[in-house]
Amino acid sequence: MQSPALNFAPRGLYIGGKWISPRDDGSFASINPSNMEKLADIPAASEADVDLAVKAAKSGFAEWSRVPIRERARCLILLADRIEQHADELALIDAVDSGNAIVGMRGDMTWTADWLRYCAGLVTEIKGETFSQGDRHLNLTRRQPFGVVAKINPFNHPFRFCAEKAAAPLAAGNSVVIKGSEQAPLSSLRLGELCDGIFPTGVVNIITGDGKVGSALVRHPDVRRIGFVGSVPTGRIIAQEAAAGLKRVSLELGGKNPIVIFPDADPAKAAAAAIKGMNMNRQGQSCSSTSRVFVHASLHDSVVAELVALAEALPIGMPWLKENDVGPIVSQRQFDRVMGFIESAKAEGAQLLTGGGRPADPQLAKGLFIAPTVFDEVTPGMRIGHQEIFGPVMSVMAWDDYEDMLTKVNGVEYGLTAAVVTNDLAKAMETAERIEAGYVWINSSGRYIGAPYGGWKQSGIGEEECFDEILSYTQIKNINLRW
């Protein structure tokens, strides 16, 4: 099926309020993963372009940091209004470019607008403290911005992460240089058009390119604060490069997240929670996906039967059609990676219950589609049992010993999210306390603006989606006064 018309074409890199061609005229193709058609030529920034963007941001910061906080808030609200006005268009761009279901991408636009307004409403709470050390003496603290903030984003929420992750730095008075995803870059450049005329020149800058561009941005001496969302290996590289300049870093990294189903759970509801937690509207390409299903042995057969039925019932197809829940994998490289995990699971003895390859529909043959996949009899030592796949693959592990189950749940390097399904509140709270993860659901799912989201262990550094995120883009200055 042919790609729908997007009515948007990249105009260059968005630097200093202008659209600029890359210094070396480099470009790369954006490909629709649903049919492998070329969507557009995307400007590929060079290290010289990175330097230009940072200089523009540094100049913009000089003005933005002096803008009254109420005016900063007004700018964020104006951007939220524009996003809502163009929400359907932005959702279509992301569905076509990334392969994610359009309904989920439409929800991304609502979330982003809400988050921008949340940050705008809290600018007056960016406060310091006062305290005295004695007569005629006062200490006072002020929270001040860092300056230029680099934001490096992944492909699974292309527009949302570009706009959302810039809101907290902007609210705190920083300027930003945003690097959009190389795999789904279109909507990041569209964000530049939406920002135009709202913020002072140079406050928001958007560049596109490969990992070398991100590295140049991290290493630039005038970038003092970095926020990254992506894989653990890339996060480690960024942390190492940032360490040379002793830069503050936030990392929201991968996950190998468990959902623990207790013997008193309703099998149908538990299976539905596991499927929903896998984020199939992004093909499982989500760091929070509940890909490890720990089900009590007494419910194993019934839960597995429900899982398979639900997985097979998910409508697969072109992601810009509202009736489809599952689209294609974002790129050929990621498709091959997921299929490599599936083949390794078969070779290591896991039992394939459904999926495991391309769907049968011939209309999807040109795209990078993988049917939702469920493996049973998975052990922690298998690759699919402990490594992040970032694809629509679920691993079922039966348990009957609580302590042994917890050891296996915590026996991975990740610690992002977890879910618990039980009617026993005491056992639910004990389990939530003992699971090594930063965000735990009990009989629920979804994320909420204002609730801290961040990983433990190798899953990241810092909390996001809450007031603490805004504060993390400030640094404290103590002023010691005697009169």
ZAMARGU-4260 file (C-alpha; in steps of 0.2 Angstrom, whole numbers, plus 5000, padded with zeros to 4 digits):
<rodrens>
0) 5000/5000/5000 | 5006/5017/4995 | 5011/5029/5009 | 4999/5043/5012 | 5003/5061/5008
5) 5012/5070/5022 | 5012/5088/5015 | 5028/5091/5024 | 5046/5091/5017 | 5062/5095/5027
10) 5069/5112/5024 | 5086/5110/5032 | 5093/5110/5050 | 5084/5122/5062 | 5098/5133/5069
15) 5097/5150/5076 | 5079/5152/5070 | 5083/5148/5052 | 5083/5133/5041 | 5101/5130/5036
20) 5108/5117/5024 | 5122/5106/5031 | 5139/5112/5028 | 5144/5097/5018 | 5127/5095/5010
25) 5125/5078/5017 | 5109/5069/5018 | 5101/5052/5022 | 5085/5044/5017 | 5070/5042/5028
30) 5061/5026/5024 | 5043/5021/5027 | 5045/5004/5036 | 5028/4998/5031 | 5032/4997/5012
35) 5051/5002/5011 | 5047/5018/5001 | 5058/5033/5002 | 5049/5047/5011 | 5061/5061/5011
40) 5079/5066/5011 | 5085/5071/5028 | 5099/5084/5031 | 5114/5076/5039 | 5123/5087/5051
45) 5142/5088/5052 | 5152/5092/5067 | 5153/5110/5060 | 5134/5111/5060 | 5134/5105/5078
50) 5146/5119/5083 | 5135/5131/5074 | 5119/5125/5083 | 5128/5126/5100 | 5134/5144/5097
55) 5116/5149/5092 | 5110/5140/5108 | 5123/5149/5118 | 5117/5166/5111 | 5099/5162/5113
60) 5102/5157/5131 | 5109/5174/5135 | 5092/5182/5131 | 5081/5167/5137 | 5088/5166/5154
65) 5083/5184/5157 | 5065/5182/5151 | 5053/5183/5166 | 5047/5166/5171 | 5029/5170/5167
70) 5034/5174/5149 | 5043/5157/5148 | 5027/5149/5154 | 5017/5158/5141 | 5029/5152/5127
75) 5027/5134/5133 | 5008/5136/5133 | 5009/5143/5115 | 5018/5128/5109 | 5006/5116/5117
80) 4992/5125/5108 | 5001/5123/5092 | 5004/5105/5095 | 4985/5102/5098 | 4981/5112/5083
85) 4992/5100/5072 | 4990/5084/5082 | 4982/5074/5068 | 4995/5079/5055 | 5009/5076/5068
90) 5002/5059/5072 | 5002/5054/5054 | 5020/5059/5051 | 5025/5048/5065 | 5014/5033/5060
95) 5021/5034/5043 | 5039/5037/5047 | 5041/5026/5063 | 5028/5012/5059 | 5019/5015/5076
100) 5000/5014/5076 | 4992/5031/5073 | 4980/5030/5088 | 4995/5029/5100 | 5004/5043/5091
105) 4989/5054/5092 | 4989/5050/5111 | 5008/5056/5111 | 5002/5073/5105 | 4989/5075/5119
110) 5003/5069/5132 | 5015/5082/5125 | 5003/5096/5126 | 4998/5092/5144 | 5017/5090/5149
115) 5021/5107/5142 | 5007/5115/5151 | 5012/5105/5167 | 5030/5113/5166 | 5023/5130/5162
120) 5012/5129/5178 | 5027/5125/5189 | 5039/5139/5184 | 5035/5149/5199 | 5040/5134/5210
125) 5058/5134/5204 | 5063/5141/5221 | 5078/5142/5233 | 5079/5143/5252 | 5084/5155/5265
130) 5092/5151/5282 | 5103/5160/5295 | 5119/5156/5303 | 5117/5170/5316 | 5114/5188/5319
135) 5116/5200/5304 | 5119/5185/5293 | 5109/5176/5279 | 5111/5162/5267 | 5100/5161/5252
140) 5100/5149/5237 | 5095/5152/5220 | 5092/5139/5206 | 5099/5145/5190 | 5100/5136/5173
145) 5115/5127/5166 | 5115/5136/5149 | 5115/5125/5133 | 5106/5108/5135 | 5108/5094/5123
150) 5093/5082/5120 | 5096/5066/5111 | 5081/5056/5107 | 5075/5038/5100 | 5063/5033/5087
155) 5049/5025/5097 | 5041/5042/5102 | 5048/5053/5088 | 5039/5069/5090 | 5034/5067/5109
160) 5051/5065/5115 | 5058/5080/5105 | 5045/5092/5112 | 5042/5084/5129 | 5060/5082/5133
165) 5064/5100/5129 | 5050/5107/5140 | 5059/5105/5157 | 5075/5113/5151 | 5066/5127/5143
170) 5055/5130/5159 | 5071/5131/5169 | 5078/5145/5158 | 5090/5134/5147 | 5092/5134/5128
175) 5092/5117/5119 | 5099/5108/5104 | 5088/5093/5100 | 5095/5079/5090 | 5080/5069/5082
180) 5080/5051/5079 | 5090/5045/5064 | 5077/5031/5061 | 5061/5042/5062 | 5067/5060/5060
185) 5053/5069/5050 | 5043/5076/5065 | 5058/5083/5074 | 5060/5095/5060 | 5042/5099/5059
190) 5044/5104/5078 | 5056/5117/5072 | 5042/5125/5061 | 5030/5125/5076 | 5043/5133/5088
195) 5046/5147/5075 | 5041/5164/5081 | 5037/5157/5099 | 5054/5157/5107 | 5068/5170/5105
200) 5081/5166/5091 | 5093/5152/5096 | 5083/5145/5111 | 5077/5130/5101 | 5088/5122/5088
205) 5085/5105/5080 | 5098/5094/5070 | 5097/5077/5062 | 5111/5065/5059 | 5119/5049/5065
210) 5128/5044/5080 | 5143/5055/5076 | 5132/5070/5077 | 5126/5065/5094 | 5144/5062/5100
215) 5149/5079/5094 | 5135/5087/5103 | 5139/5078/5119 | 5158/5082/5118 | 5155/5101/5114
220) 5163/5111/5128 | 5148/5123/5128 | 5136/5110/5132 | 5134/5108/5151 | 5119/5097/5153
225) 5114/5082/5143 | 5098/5072/5142 | 5097/5055/5133 | 5083/5042/5130 | 5089/5026/5121
230) 5099/5010/5123 | 5110/5005/5138 | 5126/5003/5126 | 5123/5020/5119 | 5119/5028/5136
235) 5136/5021/5143 | 5145/5029/5128 | 5137/5046/5131 | 5141/5044/5150 | 5159/5041/5146
240) 5160/5055/5134 | 5151/5067/5146 | 5163/5062/5160 | 5178/5070/5152 | 5169/5087/5154
245) 5161/5083/5171 | 5144/5086/5163 | 5127/5083/5171 | 5118/5068/5162 | 5101/5061/5163
250) 5099/5044/5155 | 5083/5035/5152 | 5088/5018/5146 | 5082/5001/5142 | 5072/4988/5151
255) 5069/4969/5153 | 5053/4972/5163 | 5044/4958/5172 | 5025/4956/5175 | 5022/4944/5190
260) 5006/4935/5190 | 5000/4927/5207 | 4989/4912/5209 | 4974/4922/5214 | 4974/4933/5198
265) 4960/4931/5185 | 4969/4923/5170 | 4960/4933/5157 | 4964/4950/5166 | 4982/4945/5169
270) 4985/4941/5151 | 4977/4957/5145 | 4988/4967/5157 | 5003/4958/5150 | 4998/4961/5132
275) 4994/4980/5136 | 5010/4981/5145 | 5020/4976/5130 | 5015/4991/5120 | 5011/4982/5104
280) 5005/4999/5096 | 5024/5002/5096 | 5028/4984/5091 | 5036/4981/5109 | 5048/4995/5104
285) 5047/5002/5121 | 5059/5002/5136 | 5044/5000/5148 | 5037/4984/5139 | 5033/4970/5151
290) 5042/4957/5140 | 5045/4944/5154 | 5029/4935/5160 | 5032/4927/5177 | 5016/4917/5179
295) 5012/4905/5194 | 5012/4887/5189 | 4994/4885/5194 | 4988/4897/5181 | 5001/4894/5168
300) 4991/4885/5155 | 4976/4896/5157 | 4986/4912/5156 | 4996/4906/5141 | 4981/4901/5132
305) 4974/4919/5134 | 4990/4927/5129 | 4991/4917/5113 | 4973/4921/5109 | 4975/4940/5113
310) 4992/4941/5103 | 4984/4933/5088 | 4969/4944/5088 | 4979/4960/5087 | 4976/4968/5070
315) 4992/4970/5060 | 4993/4982/5046 | 4997/4999/5039 | 5000/5010/5055 | 4991/5025/5048
320) 4975/5016/5047 | 4965/5018/5064 | 4959/5000/5064 | 4977/4993/5066 | 4986/4990/5083
325) 5002/4983/5076 | 5013/4991/5063 | 5031/4987/5056 | 5048/4987/5065 | 5056/5004/5063
330) 5071/4999/5052 | 5079/4984/5043 | 5093/4984/5056 | 5080/4983/5070 | 5070/4970/5061
335) 5085/4959/5058 | 5090/4961/5077 | 5073/4955/5083 | 5073/4941/5071 | 5090/4936/5077
340) 5083/4935/5095 | 5068/4924/5089 | 5080/4912/5080 | 5091/4911/5095 | 5076/4907/5106
345) 5071/4892/5095 | 5089/4886/5095 | 5091/4887/5114 | 5075/4877/5117 | 5061/4890/5120
350) 5044/4884/5114 | 5037/4896/5101 | 5018/4897/5103 | 5013/4910/5091 | 5021/4923/5079
355) 5040/4922/5076 | 5040/4929/5059 | 5031/4939/5046 | 5012/4939/5046 | 5004/4929/5032
360) 4995/4944/5024 | 5003/4946/5007 | 4999/4965/5007 | 5012/4967/5021 | 5025/4957/5012
365) 5035/4973/5008 | 5035/4980/5025 | 5046/4976/5041 | 5031/4967/5050 | 5034/4954/5063
370) 5018/4945/5071 | 5016/4947/5090 | 5027/4933/5097 | 5025/4922/5112 | 5038/4910/5119
375) 5035/4898/5133 | 5047/4888/5143 | 5060/4902/5143 | 5074/4901/5156 | 5084/4917/5162
380) 5100/4910/5154 | 5092/4911/5136 | 5096/4927/5126 | 5077/4932/5126 | 5077/4928/5145
385) 5089/4942/5150 | 5093/4954/5135 | 5082/4968/5129 | 5074/4964/5112 | 5064/4980/5108
390) 5052/4970/5098 | 5035/4961/5099 | 5042/4946/5109 | 5036/4940/5125 | 5044/4927/5136
395) 5034/4916/5148 | 5042/4909/5164 | 5032/4898/5176 | 5036/4899/5195 | 5030/4891/5211
400) 5043/4897/5223 | 5041/4915/5228 | 5059/4918/5233 | 5066/4910/5218 | 5055/4920/5207
405) 5061/4936/5214 | 5079/4931/5212 | 5075/4928/5193 | 5065/4944/5192 | 5080/4954/5199
410) 5093/4944/5190 | 5095/4956/5175 | 5105/4971/5173 | 5090/4982/5170 | 5078/4990/5183
415) 5066/5001/5174 | 5048/4995/5176 | 5038/4980/5183 | 5020/4975/5185 | 5012/4964/5199
420) 4995/4956/5196 | 4986/4950/5212 | 4972/4953/5224 | 4983/4951/5239 | 4987/4969/5244
425) 5000/4964/5257 | 5009/4952/5244 | 5008/4965/5231 | 5016/4978/5241 | 5030/4967/5247
430) 5034/4962/5230 | 5034/4980/5223 | 5046/4984/5237 | 5058/4970/5233 | 5058/4971/5214
435) 5073/4981/5209 | 5064/4994/5197 | 5061/5012/5197 | 5042/5011/5192 | 5030/4997/5198
440) 5012/4994/5193 | 5000/4984/5204 | 4984/4979/5194 | 4986/4994/5183 | 4996/5001/5169
445) 5000/5018/5161 | 5010/5033/5166 | 5004/5049/5174 | 5011/5066/5172 | 5019/5071/5189
450) 5023/5053/5194 | 5042/5051/5194 | 5048/5039/5180 | 5066/5033/5180 | 5077/5017/5180
455) 5087/5008/5193 | 5104/4999/5189 | 5108/5000/5171 | 5091/5007/5166 | 5096/5025/5169
460) 5100/5040/5179 | 5088/5053/5185 | 5069/5054/5186 | 5058/5062/5172 | 5039/5067/5170
465) 5038/5075/5186 | 5044/5091/5195 | 5061/5084/5199 | 5064/5084/5181 | 5062/5102/5180
470) 5073/5105/5195 | 5087/5094/5187 | 5089/5107/5174 | 5095/5119/5187 | 5110/5121/5197
475) 5110/5128/5215 | 5120/5144/5219 | 5122/5149/5238 | 5124/5167/5242 | 5131/5171/5259
480) 5126/5188/5265 | 5132/5198/5281 | 5126/5216/5285
</rodrens>
